[in-house]
């Protein structure tokens, strides 16, 4: 039981770390779209829109921030990888099914025993009722 709690703690921690990774990704996308400037990437496609200089970061600042965002993503991904590797190897399905199968067999056996007792009781009551009727007639 204590081991199961430990596994659940790791799973919860993994969920939290994945949530943080998604937040880093979301923040990265928001930063990259909000603080970049428009650059011409093809001679055939002209730039039709400009941003005010105070709305985008200087190229060296933008590059440094991009590197930091990538580093944050890599660190978080490695932390998640370590957590995943620390999770226990799942049991094969047949091992997981054995206790369930045993429980079902036990329950079936108990239900069968109860059914047999109920049938015996019904036969006994029928016999007693038949005797009572014969006595009365």
HELIX and SHEET records of a PDB file:
HELIX    1   1 UNK A    2  UNK A   34  1                                  33    
HELIX    2   2 UNK A   53  UNK A   55  5                                   3    
HELIX    3   3 UNK A   59  UNK A   86  1                                  28    
HELIX    4   4 UNK A   93  UNK A  136  1                                  44    
END                                                                             
